[in-house]
Amino acid sequence: MKKYFHLFSLLFIFSFYSSIAQDLVSPNFWKLSDEKSIVWDLTNEDRLPHKDNIEMSGRKVSAILYYEIDEEKNLSITKDVIFPQLRTYNKSNEPDWKKYRAYFRKKVGEDASPTITYNEKLIIPSKIDSIKISGMLTFYCTPVNGLQVTKTLYPSMENRYLVEKWDIKNIDAAEKEVFFTNYSLQQKELGYKGIYRHEVYSDATDKRTIAPNESYSFPVYYGATLKEEKASDFDFNSALMQRKQFLKELQSNLVLNTPDAVINTLFYFSKIRASESIFDSSMGLVHSPGGGNYYTGIWANDQVEYSGPFFPYLGYENASTAAFNTYKKFLENIPTEDTHIPYAFEVDGIFPMKHLDRGDAAMIAYGTSLYLLSIGDMEQSKKLWPLIEWSIEYCHKMRNAAGAVQSESDEMEGRIETGTANLSTSTLYYGGLKYASRLAKELKLAKAAALYATRANEMEAVIENYFGSTMEGLETYKYFEENTLLRHWICLPLTMGIDKRKEGTLAALFEKLWTKNGILVELNPEVPVEDAIFWDRATLYALRGAMRVGEVDLAYNKLKSYSQKRLLGDHVPYAIEAYPENNMKHLSAESALYCRIITEGLLGIEPMGFNKTQLSPSLPDGWDFLSLKNVFIAGAPMDISINRRKGKLLVRVENKGQVLLNKTIKIGASTLVNHGL
């Protein structure tokens, strides 16, 4: 017996230290400059060459900026500039499915640059000293002949162009006469909306005398025009003001302050990425994932389930409008026949994707009802209620003999086996029932409220009885009936507050499935960890779920590790989609999920009705406070503060100076805020 106990102890110790080793953060490339920016100082950098990319977006343009620094600190930038509304014709050598990605886009390299001449020499600002990310991307070049060049890239928030703003500063004691030669390129292409003109050009004066310590600025534009649009209307100063105003609004709304500066900063950056990826479309403003593939389209997972329920708290009008337009589009496409609803509307909404049932009705029931409760809008609720009602009835109809909701797949769309009834679809249906029941009460639909509450209780039992299982020696969930390997989406019951199997589920997520990049999609012993698939969305759900069921310190340690890597590591500064698929692109809805770790996880914000919100706040060990200022609850800006007081938590909620709640609660307890203003 002692021999077996000793063996078990060794295995436990090995597992424990392996887990710690996985959490060790890779050396940071970046440092916090303040809580609104990060900087990479290359003056003494020896981890070169290095390359990375970042996406930035406005309503009519998105750009993925690929930058690479070689061993000599020479910088090269490639701008992949995408014009989402300009749909192109398929090429003759492309498969037909490419029509879903047929955005007018151009890649532009270092050759598309103006030249600078001083003292009969071409000034080549190729080496860089540092890089800054602050909602814009800035490269600080090493001075050449007393001239320091800084390049700042940002998109127009309203028009069809990207700006690269060059600042040339004279850092010598004498004035300098500097000459400029502009670059110009125009390409034309016929597309569905007519002739598209791709324009790249700089707009510098031919000659400029720059006094000591003074700067001269000019733009390089990467844009597109259509019909009556003119490249001469491009205005880098106007675009800069738009971008700064956008960032200022996000700096003022939903402001997180905690003792952890990294989490504060990634929370702010996540607001940027979640909110900038909003595009003009035939559906009105819509939020889209981005990532080089997904624009002017909406999905039942990314927009309905992930970002839509977050946007009401942000108080950013464009985001709330985009969320409503998403739900409205699905409402307008409720099937008239006995079939599933489309899971997406791609490329300006003209392509409904309806070849697969991914459990989208469950996503819609959950996301739409949670969004409506959070925004607290009676008119929107009345309008969208038929969408919720249809989605719930569809899920109810799709139950198997055991009560689990059947679907052909889940949001992984067949990348990995899901059986005939998976945990994701049933759990999201449960969430939809819970929130729809509360919404029905607000709409005075007493019969529906009671029915959905009863069905929610029944679905909670199904989740336990049908999916509850012993996996890898842990009391957790199997993902579908024949499932034998641990899966990432076993975290979903936790996010809904179901804690019956939390110990085993958390051990599965944060010990078995956890890696330095977060949670694996599946624990498969035949696949090396370095080749295994991970999607950030599951990690973000799991962190929220762990906090939701009270395991705050466990979740915080993982969140801290994850945040360090995503904000300061080798691929920054946002949550990513997946690996190896799409090479870890910065899809925008994942950033909304990051913010929801704080709002719904750490603070436990949960709407109980239009005028009542429950808070279940927690503070990790070592934290004495947390505040969230200008969080919009049912449309009203509020300030929430949590302070540790003698082993308890003081919870204070204010609306424009009016105190709505000032209460000390036990750790792990919940409290109700009445905010019928």
N, C-alpha and C positions, 0 to 999 in steps of 0.2 A: 504494500500500500504506500509506504514511504517513497519507494522508487517512482511510482506513478505521480505522487504529489510533487516530488522534486522535478520530474519531467514537465509537469503542468506549469510549475513555477518558472522554469527556464523559458518555456514557450511564451508565457505571459510577459516576462521581462523582455524577451526578444521582440514580441509584438508591440510592447509599450515604447521601446526605444526606436523601433522602426517607424512608428507613428510620429515620434518627435522628429526623426530625421526627415520624414516627408514634409514636415511643416517648416523646416529651416528655409528661410527666405533666400532665394538666390541673390547674389550681390546686387545692390541697387545701382542703376545707372543714373537715376534722377534723384533730385532733392527738392524738398518743398522750398519755394521762394517766399511764398506766403500761402494763405489758405485759398488763394484764387489762381495760383500758378505753380508750375514745376519747372526746374531748370536742370540741364545736363551740362556740367562744366567739363570741357574737353582739354583744358590746358595741360593736365597731367594724366590724361586718359591713356591706358595701355591695352584696353580690351577692344582693339580694333583689328580688322574692319567690323563694322556694325551696320545693320540696316533695319528699318522699321517703316510703318505706314500709319497714317491717321486719316479719318474721313471728316469732312466738314460740309455742311449743307445749308441751303436757303430754299425758298419756295420754288425756284425754277432751275436750280443747279445743285449738283453735288460733286465733290472732288475727293478722290482718294490720292493722297500725297505720299509717294514712295520716296524716302530719302536714304542715302547711303553715305557713310563716311569711311574712306579707305585708311590704310595704315599711316598715311602721311597727313591725315586729317583733311583731305580734300573732299568736298561735298558735291554730290550729284543728286538732283531732284527730278523725278518724273511725275508729272501731273496727269492723272487719269480723270478728265473732266467730263461729267455726264449731264446731259440735258434731258431730264426725264419725260417732259411733255412732247418731245419731238421723236415720234415713232418712225423708225426707218424700215425700208424694205429688206427682206431676207436676202442674203447672198446665195448665189446659185450653188455654192459648194458647202452650204450649211444645212443641217437637219431642220425639219419643219418646226421643232419645239423651240428653236431660237427666236421665234416670233415673240415669245414671252419675255425675252431679254433684249428686244430690238430698240434700245435707246440710242439716240444720236450721242456719240461719245468720241472723244479724241484723246490720245496720249501724246504728251508733249515733253520732250527732254531738254537737256541743258543747251542744246544748239539754239533753241528759241530764246535768245537773250540779247539785250542791247549791249553795246560796248562803251567802255569808259576810257578816255585818253587823257593823260596828264604828262606834261614835260616830254612829249614825243614817245611815250610808252603806253602800251595797252595795259590797263589795270585789270588784273584777273583776280576777282575776289573768290577764290576757290577754297582756301583753307578757312576753317571756322574755329572759333574759340568756345562757343556755347550755343545751346538751343533752349528756347523757352516755349512752353505751351500754356496758354491762358485763355482758351476759347478762340485763339488765333495761334498760328505757328510762326515763330520768329527765329531766324538764323543770324547770329552775330559773327561776321567774318573777321579774320585776322587783318589788322591794318596793313595796307600796302602804300608806300610812299606818302605816309601821313594822311591817307584817306581810309576811313573805316566805313565799310558797307554793311548795312543791316537789311535783311529781306524779311518782310512780314506777309504771310498769306492768310486770306480770309475770303469767304464767299459774300456776294451780294445777297442780302436776305430777301430781296423782292424781285431781282432781275436775273437775267440769264448770263452771268459772268462770274469768274473768279478773279481776284486781284492778287498780284504779287507787288507789294509796295517796296520800292528801293529807297533807302535813306542813305545819303552819302554825307558823312561828317568830316570836316577838316579838323584834325586833332593836332596840327602843327601850329607854330607861332606866327607864320606868314600866310597871307591869303593865297589861294590857288585858283588858277584859271583851268577849268576842266571842260573837256569836249565830250559830247555824247553822239552816238550813232544809233538810231532807233531800229528796232526789228519789226518786220511786218509780214504777216502771212494770212491769206484768205483761201479757204477751200469751200467748194460748193458741192451739195449732194441733194438729189431729189428724194423726198420722203413723202409720207402720207399727207402731210399738211402743206406741201409745196417745196420750194427751194430752201434748203437750210444752208446758212453761211457760217462756217467756222472761222472765227477771227482771233488771231494772236498778234498783238502789237504793243509796243512800248510808246510812251508819250512824254519824252524828255525834250527839253530845249536843246538846241545845237551846241550852245556854249553857256557856261555859268561860272561866275567868279564867286568862290565860297570863302568867306572870311573865317578867321580862326575861331574854332569852337562853334561854328554854325553848320547847319545841315541844309541839303537840298533834297527834296523828295519828288519822285515821279512813279507812275504806275506801269506795270506790265499787265495787260488784260488777256484773259483766256475766256472767250465768250462765244455765243452763237446768236444769230439773228434770224428772224422769220418775217417775211412780207414787209410791212412798213417799219419794222424795228430797225434801228440804226446803231452801229457800233459807236458812233460819235456821242450817243446818249450815255455810254458807260461813264461812270463818275466814281473814282476811287474814294474821294472824300465823303460822298454821300453813302457809299457802301460801308465805309469805316464807321460812320455815325450810326447806321442801321445796326451793324454788328455790336457796337458798344452799347447801344440802347437795349438790344436783346440781352446781352450779358448783364447789364445793370438790373434789368427786371428779374432775372434769375438770381442775382445776388441779393435781391430784396425780398423775394418770396420763398417760403419754405426753407428758412435759413437754419441749418443745423449747427449747434455748438456743443461739443463734448470735449473731454480731456484728450481725445485722440485726434491729433491734427490730420493724420493720414486719412482717417475715415471721414472727417469733416470735408476734406478737399475732394476725395473721390465722390462723395455725395453731391457736392457742387458740380463737379465735372459730369456726373451722371445726369444731372438735370439738364446740362447743356446738350449732351448727345441725345437724350430722350426727346428733347423739345425742338431741336433744330431740324430733325428729319421729318418735316411737315411740308407737303407739296401741294401746289395748285393741281386740280384735276377736274374732270367732268363731274365728279361726285362732290365738288367743293374742296375745301382744304381737307387733306387726309394725312394721317401719320403712316409712314412706310418704314420697313426695316433698313433699307440701304444696303451697304456691303457690296456694291457693284452689281447687284442682281435684282434688287427688289425696290421699285420706285412707282409712285402714283398707283399703288395697289394696296389692298387690305386683306388681312388674314384673320381667321377666327381665333388663332392662338396669339400671334404677336400683338395685334391691335385690340381685339375684343377681350381677350383674357389677361394679357400682360400689361400693356400700357394704358388701356382705357380706364380701368379702375384706379389707376394712380393719378391721372391728370386732374381730377377735381381738386385734389389737395394742393396742387401747384399754383393754381390761380392764374395760369397763363392762358389768355383768352383763345389764342390760336390752337392750343393743345386741346382745350375743352371742346372747341368747335370741331376739330378733327375727330375727336372721339365720338361725338354725337353723329357726325356724318357717316362714320363707320357703322354704327348700330342701325342707322337709318337705311343704309344700303342693304344690309342683311334683312331688315324688315321688308323692304320692297321686293325681296327675292325669296320670300317664303314659298316653298313648293306648292303648287296647286294640285299636284298628284301625290300619291303615297310613296314618297322617296325622300332621301336625305337632302339637306340644304347644301349649296356650294360652300366649299371651305375657304375660298378666296375669290377676289375679283382683281385680276391683274391688268397691268398696262392701261392706266387711265380708267380702269373698271370695265373695259370692254370684253374681257375674257373671264367668264365665270368658270371656276375650277370645280367641277362636280363629278369627277370620275371616281372619287374615293370618299368614303365616310370615315373620318378620322376621330369620330366622337365629337364633331363640331357643335352639335346641338347642346351637348353638355357644357362645352366651352362658352357658348353663347348664353345659356341660362345663367351660368355663374358670373361671367364678366358683365353682362348687361344689367343684371339685378344689383350687383355690387356697385357698379358705376352710378346707377340711378339713386341708390340710397346715399352714396357719398356726395353726390352733387346736390341732392335735395330739391330737385326741380319737378314740381307737380305736372306741368304741361309736357315736359319731356317724358315723364313716367307714363302718362296716359297714352302718349303717342307710341312708345316702344313696348308697352305691355303686351300687345299681341305677339311680338317676337319672343318674349319670355314664355308666354303661355304655350305657343306652338312648340318651342324647344323642349319644354318640360314634358308635354304630352308625347312628343316624338321619342324622348328617352324612355318614358314609361312604357311605351309600346314595344320598345326594343329590348326589354328585359328577357333574360332566359328563365328557365324553370326555377333557378336559385335566386332570382331577383337581380342579378348583375346585368348591367347595361351592355349590350352587344354593339360592337363597331368593327369595321374592317381593319382599322389601324388606330394609331394615335398620332400626335403631332410629329412623330418621327417618320411618318409617311412610308412605312414599309422598309425602312433601313434595317430594322431588326424585328424579330418575330414578336407578335403581340397576342396571338390566340384569337378566339372569337369574342371574348369579353375581358377587357383589361382594367386594371386598377385605376388608371388615370381617368377614363371615361366615367366610371361609376363614382369616383370621388368628386369630380367636377360637377356631376349631376347632383350629388349630395349638397355641395356648396350652393348650387343654383336653387335647390329647393329651400334651403335655409334662408337665403337672402330674399328669394321671391316671396316667401311667406311673410317676411317683415314688410316688404314693399306692398304686398296685397293689403295689409292692414292700413297702410297710408292711403291707399286708393279706395278704402271702404269696401273691399271685396272679402268679406268675412269668411265665406264658404271656401274660397280659394286659399286663404291664409291658413285655415284649419287643415284643409286637405294636404297642402304642401308641407306643413309642419309634421303631420302624421307620416307622410312619405319620407321625409328626411330622417325620422327616427327609424323607419324600416330600412332605409339605405345604409344607415350607420351600422345596423345589425348585419346587413349583407356584406359590408366591407370587412367586418370582423369574422363572420362565419364562412364566407366564400373565399376571401383572399388571405385571411389570417393563417400563418403557417410558420413552421420552424425551418429556417434556412441558414445553412452554415452554423448550426447550433444556436441560432438566435431566434427569439420569438418576435417575428416581424411579419412581412407580407410576401406572398408570391405575386408576381405581376399578372399572371394569368394561370389558368388551371394546370397546364402542363409545365409551367415554368420551374426550372431547377437552378437557375443562376441569379444571384442578387442583381437588382436593377435600380437605376437612379430614381425612378418615379415612385418608389416606396415612401418617399418623403411627403407625398401629397396629403395623406390623411393628417399629418402633423400641421400643415398649413391651415387646415380646416378646424384645428383645435381638437382633433381626435387623438387622445393620448394613451389609449389602452395598451398599445405595444410600443410606447416611446423608447423604453430602455433598449430593447433589441434593435429597433429601427435606427436609433441614433448610433448604436455601436456598428451596425451594418454600414451606415452612411459615412461616419467619421473615422472609422478604424479600417473596415474592410475595403470600402470603395474610394476612400480619400487618397489623393495624390497631391503633389506640389502644384498641380493645375486644377485642383478641385476634385469633384466627384466624377467617377467613371460612369459611362452609360451602363456597363455591365461588367461584373467580375467574372472574367473568363480565364481560367488558369492556362489555357492554351495560347493566349494572346499576351505577349510581353507588354508591360505597362507603358513603355515608350511608344508602342504602336497602338495602344488602346484608344478608343473613341471617348472624348468628353465634350459635353455641351454645357456652357456656363449656366444656362437657364436652370438646370437641375441643381447645381451648387447654390444658386441664389434662392431657389425655392426651399432647399434643405436648411439653409441658414435662417431663413424666415420662420420655417416650421419649428426648428429647435427652440428659437426664442418664444414662439407662440405657445409652446407647451412648457415653458419655464426653465429650460436648460440654457440660461443666458451665458454663463461663464464658458461652457463648452463651445457654444456658437461664437462667442466673441473671440476666443483664441483662434478659431478657424477663420473668422471674418478678418481679423487683424492680418493673418498670414496671406489670405487671398488679396486683401486690399493693397498690401505692400507690393505684391507681385504685379497686380494690374495697374497700379498708379506709378510705381517707381522702378519696375523691373525692366525687362528687355523688350516688351511690347506694350506700349502705353498710349493713352491714359484711361481706357474705358474697359468695361466688361466686353467679352468677345462672344461670338456665336459658337464656334465648334472647332475641333481639330480631329482628324486631318481635313475634314470637309471645309471648303472655302477659306482655308488657311488663316483661321482665327480673325476674321473680319469683325469690325466694330459695329455689329447690328444694334440698332437703337433701342429696341424694346427691352433688351437685356439690361440696359442702363436704368430703365424704369423699374425693373425687378430689383436692381440693387437698392434703389431708394425705398422700395417697399419693405426691405429688411428692417429699416428704421421705423417707418410709419406704422406698419402692421405687425412687425416683429417686436422690436425693442419697446416701442410705445404701446403696442397692442391696440391701435385705433381700430374700432369696429363699429360701423353705423348700426344702430338698433332701430332707427326710424329717421324721418326727416329732421326731427327736433331733439333727438337723443343719440349720443355717441358714448360708447363704452371705451374706457382706457384701462389697459392691463399693463402698466409700465414696469420696467425692470432696469436695474443698473448693474453692469458687470462689477466684480470685485475691483477695487481701485478707482472706480468712478464715484464722485460725490454729487455729480450734477449732469443734467442734459437739458437742453432747451431747443425748441423748434418754434421759430418765430414766423409769423405770417403764414401759418398753415390754414388753408381754406377748408372749412368744414360746413357743408350745406351752403356753400357760396359766401360764407362770412370769414374774414381773416381773423385768426386767433393766435395767441401766443400760449404755448404749453411749456411749462418748466417742471422738472423733476429734481428734487434735492434730497440727499440722504440726511435723515434726522434720527439719531439715537436708535439705529437698527430698523427704522421705518422709512417710508418715502413721503415727502411732502409734495403733493400734486397741486399745481396752480394753473388755471386756465383763464385767460382774459380775452375780451373782445373790445378793442378800441378803448382800453382803460377800465372797462366794466368787468369786475371779477365774477366769473361764472362758477368757479370752483376753487376752493382753497382748503384742502383736506389732507390729513395725514392718514396713510393706509399702511397695512402690513405688506411686507415684501411678498409678492406672488398674488396679491389681492387685485380685484378690479373695482372700478368706480364709474359712476354714470355722470355724464355732463349733460345738463338740459340747456339747450341753446336756441330755443324758440324765440327769436328776436323780433 
